[in-house]
Amino acid sequence: MVTLSLFRHAKSSWNNPGLDDFDRPLAPRGVKAAPRMGRYMASEGLEPDIVLCSTAVRARQTLELAAAEWKSSPEVRFESGLYHALSADMLRYVQELDDALRHAMLVGHNPGMHSLALDLCGVGGEAELEGMRFKFPTAALAVIDFDRPWAALTAGEGRLRSFVVPRELKKAS
């Protein structure tokens, strides 16, 4: 079994309208949400073996803040091709992973992140599936399990283990 976590970047700032989209940093709300999600991942044993992260500033900042809460130090690959990638493009990155890796995480952007989650999940808790179908908000985390190796992942064969958004977590966490 392999596990894929899809982690959308935290809320970004729009305070500087002249700034290129790629260079937008996190907003204060995102700076609070990313470590909250990192603490959640650590408490639930969801620290990945490898992280594939978009090179956009907000994605890198999200990962940095979340990973600071982890006990482990996974391999991190910054991939420019994940910046606003389509679902199929993100899936190709995952399918190229080494089968020795049991848990991978993608840190990226919508709409591709949402589409990939919807494409991959065939089963799961109905409330979580419905919540994910409705919206994949900033700093949301979808954890999907598969009974096949990375190279064989296909649409509809994933089992949604959990779908968590920062507002669902206790403020103290």
C-alpha positions as CSV (number, residue, x, y, z in Angstrom):
1,M,0.0,0.0,0.0
2,V,1.1,3.5,-0.8
3,T,-0.3,6.8,0.6
4,L,-0.5,10.1,-1.3
5,S,-1.2,13.3,0.6
6,L,-2.4,16.3,-1.4
7,F,-1.7,19.6,0.5
8,R,-2.9,22.8,-1.0
9,H,-0.8,25.9,-0.3
10,A,-2.1,28.0,2.6
11,K,-3.9,31.3,2.1
12,S,-1.8,33.8,0.0
13,S,-1.7,37.5,0.2
14,W,-3.1,39.8,-2.5
15,N,-1.8,43.0,-0.7
16,N,0.7,43.8,-3.5
17,P,-1.3,43.9,-6.8
18,G,1.8,44.5,-8.9
19,L,3.5,41.3,-7.6
20,D,3.6,38.4,-10.1
21,D,1.3,35.5,-9.1
22,F,4.2,33.1,-8.7
23,D,5.8,35.5,-6.1
24,R,2.8,36.0,-3.8
25,P,3.7,35.2,-0.2
26,L,1.3,33.8,2.5
27,A,-1.2,36.0,4.1
28,P,-1.3,36.2,7.9
29,R,-4.1,33.6,7.9
30,G,-1.9,31.3,5.8
31,V,1.1,31.8,8.2
32,K,-1.2,30.5,11.0
33,A,-2.8,27.7,9.1
34,A,0.3,26.0,7.7
35,P,1.9,25.1,11.0
36,R,-1.5,24.1,12.4
37,M,-1.8,21.6,9.6
38,G,1.8,20.5,10.1
39,R,1.1,19.7,13.8
40,Y,-2.0,17.8,12.7
41,M,0.1,15.7,10.3
42,A,2.7,15.0,13.0
43,S,0.0,14.0,15.5
44,E,-1.7,11.7,13.0
45,G,1.5,10.0,11.7
46,L,1.1,11.6,8.3
47,E,4.7,12.8,7.8
48,P,5.7,11.8,4.3
49,D,8.8,10.1,3.0
50,I,9.1,12.6,0.2
51,V,7.5,15.9,-0.7
52,L,7.1,17.2,-4.2
53,C,6.5,21.0,-3.9
54,S,5.6,23.7,-6.4
55,T,8.4,26.3,-6.6
56,A,5.9,29.2,-6.1
57,V,6.6,31.3,-3.0
58,R,3.3,30.5,-1.3
59,A,3.8,26.7,-1.7
60,R,7.4,26.8,-0.5
61,Q,6.4,28.9,2.6
62,T,3.5,26.5,3.3
63,L,5.8,23.5,3.2
64,E,8.4,25.2,5.4
65,L,6.0,26.2,8.1
66,A,4.2,22.8,8.1
67,A,7.4,20.7,8.0
68,A,8.9,22.7,11.0
69,E,6.2,20.9,13.1
70,W,7.3,17.4,11.9
71,K,9.6,15.0,13.8
72,S,11.0,13.7,10.5
73,S,12.9,15.4,7.7
74,P,11.6,13.9,4.4
75,E,13.3,14.3,1.1
76,V,12.0,17.5,-0.6
77,R,12.0,18.1,-4.4
78,F,10.9,21.5,-5.6
79,E,9.3,21.1,-9.0
80,S,8.6,24.1,-11.2
81,G,6.2,21.9,-13.3
82,L,3.8,21.7,-10.3
83,Y,3.0,25.4,-10.5
84,H,-0.6,25.5,-11.6
85,A,-0.2,21.9,-13.0
86,L,-3.2,20.0,-14.3
87,S,-4.3,16.8,-12.6
88,A,-2.8,14.6,-15.2
89,D,0.6,16.4,-14.9
90,M,0.6,16.0,-11.2
91,L,-0.3,12.3,-11.5
92,R,2.7,11.8,-13.8
93,Y,5.1,13.1,-11.1
94,V,3.6,10.7,-8.6
95,Q,3.7,7.7,-11.0
96,E,7.5,8.2,-11.4
97,L,8.2,7.8,-7.7
98,D,10.3,4.9,-6.4
99,D,8.3,2.1,-4.9
100,A,10.5,2.1,-1.8
101,L,8.7,5.3,-0.8
102,R,5.5,4.5,1.1
103,H,4.1,8.0,1.6
104,A,4.4,10.9,-0.8
105,M,3.1,14.5,-0.5
106,L,2.3,17.0,-3.2
107,V,2.2,20.7,-2.2
108,G,0.5,22.6,-5.0
109,H,-2.3,24.7,-6.3
110,N,-5.9,24.7,-7.4
111,P,-7.6,23.9,-9.6
112,G,-5.2,21.0,-10.4
113,M,-5.0,19.8,-6.8
114,H,-8.7,19.6,-6.4
115,S,-9.1,17.9,-9.7
116,L,-6.4,15.3,-8.9
117,A,-8.1,14.5,-5.5
118,L,-11.5,14.1,-7.3
119,D,-9.9,12.0,-10.0
120,L,-8.1,9.6,-7.7
121,C,-10.7,9.0,-5.0
122,G,-13.1,6.2,-5.7
123,V,-14.1,5.4,-2.1
124,G,-14.0,6.9,1.3
125,G,-16.2,8.3,4.1
126,E,-19.2,9.9,2.4
127,A,-19.0,13.1,4.5
128,E,-15.3,13.5,3.7
129,L,-15.8,12.8,0.0
130,E,-18.7,15.2,-0.2
131,G,-16.7,17.9,1.6
132,M,-13.8,17.4,-0.8
133,R,-16.1,17.4,-3.8
134,F,-17.6,20.7,-2.7
135,K,-14.3,22.6,-2.2
136,F,-10.6,22.1,-1.7
137,P,-9.8,25.2,0.3
138,T,-6.3,26.7,1.0
139,A,-4.2,24.5,3.4
140,A,-6.6,21.6,2.9
141,L,-5.1,18.1,3.2
142,A,-6.4,15.0,1.4
143,V,-4.8,11.7,2.4
144,I,-5.4,8.9,-0.2
145,D,-4.4,5.3,0.1
146,F,-3.8,2.9,-2.8
147,D,-3.3,-0.9,-3.0
148,R,-1.0,-0.6,-6.0
149,P,2.5,0.8,-6.7
150,W,3.0,4.4,-7.7
151,A,3.5,3.7,-11.4
152,A,0.1,1.9,-11.6
153,L,-2.0,4.6,-9.9
154,T,-5.1,5.4,-12.0
155,A,-8.3,7.4,-11.6
156,G,-10.9,6.2,-9.2
157,E,-8.7,3.6,-7.4
158,G,-7.8,5.6,-4.3
159,R,-9.4,5.4,-0.9
160,L,-9.8,8.7,0.8
161,R,-8.5,8.2,4.4
162,S,-9.1,11.8,5.5
163,F,-9.8,15.3,4.2
164,V,-9.0,18.0,6.7
165,V,-9.1,21.8,6.5
166,P,-7.5,24.1,9.0
167,R,-10.8,25.6,10.4
168,E,-11.8,22.1,11.5
169,L,-8.8,21.8,13.8
170,K,-8.7,23.2,17.3
171,K,-7.4,26.7,17.5
172,A,-4.8,25.6,20.1
173,S,-3.3,22.9,17.8
